[in-house]
Amino acid sequence: MSDIQPSVSYSFTMRLYIENKPGMLAKVLEAIAQQKADPGAVDVVRVEGEYKVRDLTVSARDEDHSKSIVKAVKQIDGVKVRNVSDRVFLLHLGGKISIENKVPVDTRDSLSMAYTPGVGRVCEAIAEKKEKVHTLTIKKNSVAVVSDGSAVLGLGNIGPEAGMPVMEGKAMLFKEFANIDAYPISLDTQEVDEIVSAVKWMSPGFGGINLEDIGAPRCFEIEERLKEELDIPVFHDDQHGTAVVTLAATINALKVTGKNLEDLRIVIVGAGAAGMAITRILLEAGAEEILVCDREGIINQDRFDDLNNSKQWLAEHTNPANESGSLRDATSGADLLIGVSGPGIVPKKAVEDMADDPIIFALANPVPEIRPEEINSIAKIIATGRSDYPNQINNVLAFPGLFRGALDARATDINEEMKLAAAYAIANSIDENDLAESYIIPSVFNKDIVPKVAKSVEKAAYESGVASHSDPLED
């Protein structure tokens, strides 16, 4: 197998005291090269006696690789490693977000208007007409990012405190890409009724709710109940954000391969939140043959009585020939494999069994179901959830624009029409002449994406009847 490439997610900076004579830095870089790591910036800090003090940044494959690199550098005569700083941990010190005032409070007049006594008049106006909360408070541009810490990234049930860095990161992305004020809220409960109640109680201050890192199958019930009971959009991004971007990638992969969605044999590995949502959106878009695999193999009608409610739905709506067997049985002759499960779940043989020009979306993060290095010579198109490989299927392409469009429409829901509109907006942001095997999905840093998605979603909200005020697109 080819070597896994180093990643900035495992980057660190070494403070080195290097003997101040020719060739010493070259020895350090050679040691790093022998470890197959990726050196970055080299900064001279100062000269101290016979030593030149340098900060050297290196990207590694994982934590063990980082330790091996440091050990190799320490073994060089004339080099002292005084400190090693993990750049990812440094970035998180003190948290990643803060709240800032939109107007200064630096005079008696500004204090009297922003707070008491002036604020009382605004409170009375909202009490008299509740809809004014959308224009006179932060509600119209605020989203609560809510988690119970039960399904954090690929780490599992690590708790609400440990999930906070992800929640903060999500809030950062809302602000950076869509100028939405998002607030991380970690709940110290994993009871469905308590989570539903907590979100309902806090909902008056928010224009939308983004559910995050809540495990299946509880997440399905939580989202469904909140959608029924709240008059603001409720969106479980692990389900629907992943599904929207996966559909967008599928649309463009089919353009590259010349295949049609309705003709595909699709295998989805993982029957959790993301697998369920991807199945639904692909069926909505026109897919006809989907096989979903869980730990026991292909989900089918014969297993119905042993399945939970969400898997029973899959048994009823997928696998039209009621096939049974293992993942290898499912992938035989398959055109598209979508992994939303865990690291290393898909064996190379499963990909070798697929149809000509197979498409592989291995989306488990941080370690995919199968490493792209293993199947570069087999697969026509490969996508992952990682930023250090081509074709990153990243939810940030979807949720900022989806919420921006929903908030601008003052929508009461984010429905299937809005999700499909978002997927096609993402896919169509790449000109067909520019599509390639390594370019089926746009960069998350493409500043055109969020406005295009937001406009399409807002239009779909009005057309599907979930917008709560007049259509500005018709003005």
C-alpha positions as CSV (number, residue, x, y, z in Angstrom):
1,M,0.0,0.0,0.0
2,S,1.2,3.5,-0.8
3,D,2.2,5.7,2.2
4,I,-0.5,7.8,3.7
5,Q,0.2,11.5,3.1
6,P,1.1,13.8,6.0
7,S,-1.7,16.2,7.0
8,V,-1.8,19.7,8.6
9,S,-4.2,18.2,11.1
10,Y,-1.2,16.5,12.7
11,S,1.2,19.4,12.3
12,F,3.5,20.6,15.0
13,T,6.3,23.1,15.6
14,M,9.7,22.2,17.1
15,R,11.8,24.8,18.9
16,L,15.3,23.7,17.9
17,Y,18.7,24.8,19.1
18,I,21.0,24.1,16.2
19,E,24.8,24.5,16.3
20,N,25.5,27.6,14.3
21,K,27.6,26.1,11.5
22,P,27.1,25.2,7.9
23,G,25.0,22.1,7.0
24,M,23.2,21.6,10.3
25,L,19.8,22.7,9.0
26,A,20.2,20.3,6.1
27,K,20.8,17.4,8.5
28,V,17.5,18.2,10.2
29,L,15.6,18.4,7.0
30,E,17.2,15.1,5.8
31,A,16.1,13.4,9.0
32,I,12.5,14.7,8.4
33,A,12.6,13.5,4.8
34,Q,13.7,10.0,5.9
35,Q,10.7,9.9,8.1
36,K,8.6,10.7,5.0
37,A,7.1,13.8,6.8
38,D,6.4,17.2,5.2
39,P,8.5,20.2,6.6
40,G,6.9,23.6,6.4
41,A,8.0,27.0,7.6
42,V,11.5,27.4,9.1
43,D,11.8,30.6,11.1
44,V,15.0,32.0,12.8
45,V,14.0,33.1,16.3
46,R,17.4,34.3,17.5
47,V,21.1,33.5,17.8
48,E,22.1,32.3,21.3
49,G,25.8,31.7,21.9
50,E,26.9,28.9,19.6
51,Y,23.4,28.0,18.7
52,K,20.9,29.3,16.2
53,V,17.4,29.0,17.5
54,R,14.8,28.0,14.9
55,D,11.1,27.1,14.9
56,L,10.5,24.3,12.4
57,T,6.9,23.3,11.4
58,V,6.3,19.7,10.3
59,S,3.2,17.8,9.1
60,A,2.9,14.2,10.1
61,R,0.5,11.3,9.3
62,D,-0.7,10.7,12.9
63,E,0.5,11.1,16.5
64,D,2.9,8.1,16.4
65,H,4.5,9.5,13.2
66,S,4.9,12.9,15.0
67,K,6.8,11.2,17.9
68,S,9.0,9.3,15.4
69,I,10.0,12.6,13.7
70,V,10.9,14.3,16.9
71,K,12.9,11.3,18.0
72,A,14.8,11.3,14.8
73,V,15.7,15.0,15.1
74,K,16.8,14.5,18.7
75,Q,19.3,11.9,17.6
76,I,21.2,14.5,15.5
77,D,24.5,15.6,17.1
78,G,24.5,19.4,17.6
79,V,20.7,19.7,17.7
80,K,18.6,20.1,20.8
81,V,14.8,19.9,20.7
82,R,13.7,22.3,23.5
83,N,9.9,22.3,22.9
84,V,7.3,20.7,20.7
85,S,4.0,22.5,20.2
86,D,0.9,20.8,18.6
87,R,-0.4,23.5,16.2
88,V,-4.0,22.1,16.4
89,F,-4.1,22.4,20.2
90,L,-2.6,25.8,20.1
91,L,-5.3,27.0,17.8
92,H,-7.9,25.8,20.3
93,L,-6.5,27.5,23.4
94,G,-9.2,29.6,25.0
95,G,-11.8,28.4,22.4
96,K,-12.2,29.5,18.8
97,I,-15.1,32.0,18.9
98,S,-16.2,35.1,20.8
99,I,-19.2,37.5,20.9
100,E,-18.7,41.1,19.9
101,N,-21.0,44.1,20.2
102,K,-22.4,45.5,16.9
103,V,-22.7,49.0,18.4
104,P,-20.4,50.6,21.0
105,V,-21.6,51.3,24.5
106,D,-19.3,54.2,25.5
107,T,-21.6,57.1,26.4
108,R,-24.6,57.7,28.7
109,D,-26.8,58.1,25.6
110,S,-25.7,54.8,24.0
111,L,-26.2,53.0,27.4
112,S,-29.6,54.5,27.8
113,M,-30.7,53.3,24.3
114,A,-29.0,49.9,24.2
115,Y,-30.1,49.0,27.8
116,T,-32.4,50.6,30.4
117,P,-34.5,52.6,30.1
118,G,-34.7,52.7,26.3
119,V,-34.7,49.0,25.8
120,G,-38.0,48.7,27.6
121,R,-39.8,50.4,24.7
122,V,-38.5,47.8,22.3
123,C,-39.6,45.0,24.7
124,E,-43.1,46.4,24.8
125,A,-43.2,46.6,21.0
126,I,-42.3,42.9,20.7
127,A,-44.8,41.9,23.5
128,E,-47.5,43.7,21.5
129,K,-46.5,42.1,18.2
130,K,-44.3,39.0,18.6
131,E,-43.3,39.0,14.9
132,K,-41.2,42.1,15.6
133,V,-38.6,39.8,17.4
134,H,-37.3,39.0,13.9
135,T,-36.4,42.6,13.2
136,L,-35.6,44.0,16.6
137,T,-33.4,41.2,18.0
138,I,-30.7,38.8,16.8
139,K,-33.2,36.1,16.1
140,K,-33.4,36.5,12.4
141,N,-29.7,35.8,12.0
142,S,-29.1,33.3,14.8
143,V,-28.7,29.6,14.8
144,A,-28.3,27.2,17.8
145,V,-25.8,24.4,17.2
146,V,-27.1,21.8,19.6
147,S,-25.4,18.5,20.5
148,D,-25.5,15.9,23.3
149,G,-22.0,14.6,22.4
150,S,-23.2,11.1,21.5
151,A,-21.8,10.8,18.0
152,V,-18.9,13.2,17.6
153,L,-17.1,13.0,14.3
154,G,-15.8,9.4,14.1
155,L,-15.1,9.4,17.8
156,G,-18.4,8.2,19.1
157,N,-20.2,8.9,22.4
158,I,-17.5,11.1,24.1
159,G,-19.9,13.5,25.9
160,P,-21.0,17.1,25.6
161,E,-17.8,18.6,26.9
162,A,-15.6,16.7,24.5
163,G,-17.9,17.6,21.7
164,M,-17.5,21.4,22.3
165,P,-14.5,21.9,19.9
166,V,-16.6,20.6,17.1
167,M,-19.5,22.8,18.0
168,E,-17.3,25.9,18.2
169,G,-15.9,24.9,14.8
170,K,-19.4,24.7,13.3
171,A,-20.2,28.1,14.7
172,M,-17.0,29.5,13.1
173,L,-18.1,28.1,9.7
174,F,-21.6,29.6,9.9
175,K,-20.0,33.0,10.5
176,E,-17.2,32.8,8.1
177,F,-19.2,31.5,5.1
178,A,-22.7,32.9,5.6
179,N,-22.3,35.6,8.2
180,I,-24.7,33.8,10.5
181,D,-24.3,34.1,14.2
182,A,-24.2,30.6,15.6
183,Y,-24.0,29.5,19.2
184,P,-22.6,26.1,20.4
185,I,-24.9,24.5,22.9
186,S,-23.9,21.2,24.5
187,L,-26.6,19.5,26.5
188,D,-25.8,17.2,29.4
189,T,-28.5,14.7,28.6
190,Q,-29.0,12.0,26.0
191,E,-32.7,11.5,26.7
192,V,-34.9,12.2,23.7
193,D,-37.7,14.0,25.8
194,E,-35.2,16.1,27.6
195,I,-33.4,17.2,24.4
196,V,-36.6,18.1,22.7
197,S,-37.8,20.1,25.7
198,A,-34.5,21.9,26.1
199,V,-34.4,22.9,22.4
200,K,-38.1,24.0,22.6
201,W,-37.4,26.2,25.7
202,M,-34.4,28.0,24.0
203,S,-36.0,28.3,20.6
204,P,-37.5,31.8,21.0
205,G,-34.0,33.4,20.6
206,F,-33.1,31.6,17.4
207,G,-34.1,31.7,13.8
208,G,-33.0,28.0,13.2
209,I,-31.7,24.9,15.0
210,N,-28.8,22.9,13.7
211,L,-28.7,19.5,15.4
212,E,-25.1,18.2,15.5
213,D,-23.4,14.9,16.5
214,I,-26.5,13.2,18.0
215,G,-26.4,9.4,17.6
216,A,-28.9,7.4,15.6
217,P,-31.6,6.3,15.9
218,R,-32.4,9.0,18.5
219,C,-31.5,11.8,16.2
220,F,-34.4,10.8,13.8
221,E,-37.0,11.1,16.5
222,I,-35.5,14.3,18.0
223,E,-35.5,16.0,14.6
224,E,-39.0,14.8,13.7
225,R,-40.5,16.0,16.9
226,L,-38.8,19.3,16.8
227,K,-39.9,19.9,13.2
228,E,-43.5,19.3,14.3
229,E,-43.4,21.5,17.4
230,L,-41.3,24.5,16.3
231,D,-42.0,27.2,13.7
232,I,-38.4,27.6,12.8
233,P,-36.2,25.3,10.6
234,V,-34.7,22.3,12.4
235,F,-31.8,20.6,10.5
236,H,-29.7,17.7,11.5
237,D,-26.5,18.4,9.5
238,D,-24.9,15.0,10.0
239,Q,-27.9,13.6,8.1
240,H,-28.9,16.2,5.6
241,G,-25.8,18.3,5.1
242,T,-23.9,15.1,4.2
243,A,-26.7,14.0,1.9
244,V,-26.9,17.3,0.0
245,V,-23.2,17.4,-0.7
246,T,-23.1,13.7,-1.6
247,L,-25.9,14.2,-4.1
248,A,-24.1,17.1,-5.6
249,A,-20.9,15.0,-5.9
250,T,-23.0,12.2,-7.5
251,I,-24.5,14.5,-10.0
252,N,-21.1,15.6,-11.2
253,A,-19.5,12.2,-11.0
254,L,-22.2,10.9,-13.4
255,K,-21.4,13.7,-15.8
256,V,-17.8,12.6,-15.8
257,T,-18.5,8.9,-16.2
258,G,-21.4,9.2,-18.6
259,K,-23.7,7.1,-16.4
260,N,-27.3,7.8,-15.4
261,L,-28.6,7.9,-11.8
262,E,-31.6,5.6,-12.5
263,D,-29.3,2.9,-14.0
264,L,-26.8,2.8,-11.1
265,R,-26.4,0.0,-8.6
266,I,-25.6,2.0,-5.4
267,V,-24.2,0.5,-2.2
268,I,-24.3,2.6,1.0
269,V,-22.1,1.3,3.8
270,G,-23.6,2.5,7.1
271,A,-27.2,2.7,8.1
272,G,-26.9,5.5,10.6
273,A,-28.0,9.1,10.3
274,A,-26.0,10.0,7.2
275,G,-26.7,6.7,5.5
276,M,-30.4,7.1,6.0
277,A,-30.5,10.7,4.7
278,I,-28.3,9.9,1.7
279,T,-30.6,7.1,0.8
280,R,-33.7,9.4,1.0
281,I,-32.2,12.1,-1.1
282,L,-30.9,9.7,-3.8
283,L,-34.3,8.1,-4.1
284,E,-35.9,11.6,-4.3
285,A,-33.5,12.5,-7.1
286,G,-34.3,9.3,-9.1
287,A,-32.1,6.5,-8.0
288,E,-33.8,3.1,-8.3
289,E,-31.4,0.4,-7.0
290,I,-29.8,1.1,-3.6
291,L,-28.5,-1.5,-1.2
292,V,-27.7,-0.4,2.3
293,C,-25.3,-2.4,4.5
294,D,-25.0,-2.4,8.2
295,R,-22.8,-4.6,10.4
296,E,-24.9,-7.7,9.6
297,G,-24.7,-7.2,5.8
298,I,-27.3,-6.1,3.3
299,I,-30.5,-4.8,4.8
300,N,-33.5,-6.7,3.4
301,Q,-37.1,-7.6,4.1
302,D,-36.1,-11.0,5.6
303,R,-34.5,-9.1,8.5
304,F,-37.4,-6.8,9.1
305,D,-38.5,-8.0,12.6
306,D,-34.9,-7.6,13.9
307,L,-34.5,-4.0,12.6
308,N,-35.2,-0.7,14.4
309,N,-37.7,1.7,12.8
310,S,-35.2,3.6,10.6
311,K,-33.7,0.3,9.2
312,Q,-37.2,-1.0,8.7
313,W,-37.8,2.0,6.5
314,L,-34.7,1.2,4.5
315,A,-35.8,-2.4,4.1
316,E,-39.1,-1.2,2.7
317,H,-37.7,1.4,0.3
318,T,-34.4,0.0,-0.9
319,N,-33.0,-3.3,-2.2
320,P,-35.8,-3.9,-4.8
321,A,-34.7,-7.5,-5.5
322,N,-34.5,-8.3,-1.7
323,E,-30.9,-9.4,-1.9
324,S,-29.1,-10.8,1.1
325,G,-25.4,-11.3,1.9
326,S,-22.3,-9.5,2.9
327,L,-20.8,-6.2,1.7
328,R,-18.8,-8.1,-0.9
329,D,-22.1,-9.5,-2.3
330,A,-23.6,-6.0,-2.4
331,T,-20.6,-4.4,-4.2
332,S,-20.5,-7.1,-6.9
333,G,-21.3,-5.1,-10.1
334,A,-22.0,-1.9,-8.2
335,D,-21.3,1.5,-9.8
336,L,-21.2,3.7,-6.8
337,L,-20.1,2.9,-3.2
338,I,-20.8,5.5,-0.5
339,G,-19.2,4.9,2.9
340,V,-20.6,6.6,6.0
341,S,-19.5,4.1,8.6
342,G,-16.0,3.8,10.0
343,P,-12.3,3.4,9.3
344,G,-11.1,0.5,7.1
345,I,-14.6,-1.1,6.8
346,V,-14.4,-1.5,3.0
347,P,-11.8,-4.1,1.8
348,K,-9.9,-3.6,-1.5
349,K,-11.6,-6.7,-2.9
350,A,-15.0,-5.1,-2.6
351,V,-13.9,-2.3,-4.9
352,E,-12.3,-4.8,-7.3
353,D,-15.7,-6.5,-7.6
354,M,-17.5,-3.4,-8.7
355,A,-18.5,-2.5,-12.3
356,D,-16.3,-0.6,-14.7
357,D,-15.3,2.9,-13.8
358,P,-16.4,2.6,-10.2
359,I,-17.1,5.7,-8.1
360,I,-16.0,5.6,-4.4
361,F,-17.1,8.0,-1.8
362,A,-15.3,7.0,1.4
363,L,-16.6,9.6,3.8
364,A,-15.7,8.4,7.3
365,N,-13.6,11.0,9.1
366,P,-10.8,11.3,10.0
367,V,-10.0,7.8,8.6
368,P,-12.0,6.7,5.6
369,E,-13.5,3.3,4.9
370,I,-10.7,2.7,2.5
371,R,-7.6,4.7,1.8
372,P,-7.5,6.4,-1.7
373,E,-3.9,5.2,-2.0
374,E,-5.2,1.6,-2.0
375,I,-7.6,2.0,-4.9
376,N,-6.2,4.8,-7.1
377,S,-5.5,2.3,-9.9
378,I,-9.0,0.8,-9.6
379,A,-11.6,3.5,-9.0
380,K,-12.5,6.1,-11.7
381,I,-13.5,8.7,-9.1
382,I,-12.6,8.8,-5.4
383,A,-14.0,11.3,-2.9
384,T,-13.5,11.5,0.8
385,G,-14.5,13.7,3.7
386,R,-10.9,14.9,4.2
387,S,-9.4,18.2,3.0
388,D,-6.0,16.7,2.1
389,Y,-7.4,14.6,-0.8
390,P,-9.1,15.7,-4.0
391,N,-12.9,15.8,-4.0
392,Q,-13.7,16.6,-0.4
393,I,-17.4,16.0,0.4
394,N,-17.7,18.6,3.1
395,N,-20.9,19.7,4.8
396,V,-19.7,23.3,4.8
397,L,-20.6,23.4,1.1
398,A,-24.3,22.9,2.2
399,F,-25.3,24.1,5.6
400,P,-24.2,27.8,5.5
401,G,-26.1,28.4,2.2
402,L,-29.1,26.3,3.3
403,F,-29.5,28.2,6.6
404,R,-28.8,31.6,4.9
405,G,-31.6,30.9,2.4
406,A,-33.9,29.6,5.1
407,L,-33.3,32.6,7.4
408,D,-33.7,35.1,4.5
409,A,-37.0,33.5,3.6
410,R,-38.0,33.3,7.3
411,A,-38.8,29.7,6.5
412,T,-40.6,27.5,9.0
413,D,-38.8,24.3,7.7
414,I,-36.0,23.1,5.6
415,N,-37.8,20.6,3.4
416,E,-36.8,18.1,0.6
417,E,-37.3,20.7,-2.1
418,M,-34.8,23.1,-0.4
419,K,-32.3,20.3,0.0
420,L,-32.5,19.2,-3.6
421,A,-32.2,22.9,-4.7
422,A,-29.0,23.1,-2.6
423,A,-27.5,20.0,-4.1
424,Y,-28.1,21.1,-7.7
425,A,-26.8,24.6,-6.9
426,I,-23.6,23.1,-5.6
427,A,-23.2,20.7,-8.5
428,N,-23.9,23.3,-11.1
429,S,-21.4,25.8,-9.7
430,I,-18.8,23.9,-11.6
431,D,-18.9,24.4,-15.4
432,E,-19.3,21.0,-17.2
433,N,-16.1,21.8,-19.2
434,D,-14.1,22.0,-16.0
435,L,-15.3,18.8,-14.5
436,A,-12.7,16.1,-14.1
437,E,-12.1,12.9,-12.1
438,S,-10.3,14.8,-9.4
439,Y,-12.7,17.8,-9.6
440,I,-16.4,16.9,-9.1
441,I,-17.1,19.1,-6.1
442,P,-16.2,22.7,-5.6
443,S,-13.8,24.0,-3.1
444,V,-15.3,25.1,0.3
445,F,-13.4,28.4,-0.2
446,N,-15.3,29.2,-3.4
447,K,-17.0,32.4,-2.3
448,D,-19.7,31.9,-5.0
449,I,-21.1,28.7,-3.4
450,V,-23.0,30.1,-0.4
451,P,-24.8,32.9,-2.4
452,K,-25.8,30.5,-5.1
453,V,-27.1,27.9,-2.6
454,A,-28.8,30.5,-0.5
455,K,-30.6,32.0,-3.5
456,S,-31.7,28.5,-4.8
457,V,-32.9,27.5,-1.3
458,E,-34.8,30.7,-0.7
459,K,-36.5,30.3,-4.0
460,A,-37.4,26.7,-3.2
461,A,-38.8,27.9,0.2
462,Y,-41.2,30.3,-1.4
463,E,-42.2,27.8,-4.2
464,S,-42.8,25.0,-1.6
465,G,-44.8,27.2,0.7
466,V,-42.7,27.3,3.8
467,A,-41.6,30.9,3.6
468,S,-43.4,33.1,6.1
469,H,-43.4,36.4,4.4
470,S,-43.6,37.9,0.9
471,D,-41.1,36.8,-1.8
472,P,-38.4,39.4,-2.2
473,L,-37.4,37.6,-5.4
474,E,-40.6,38.9,-7.0
475,D,-40.1,42.6,-6.0
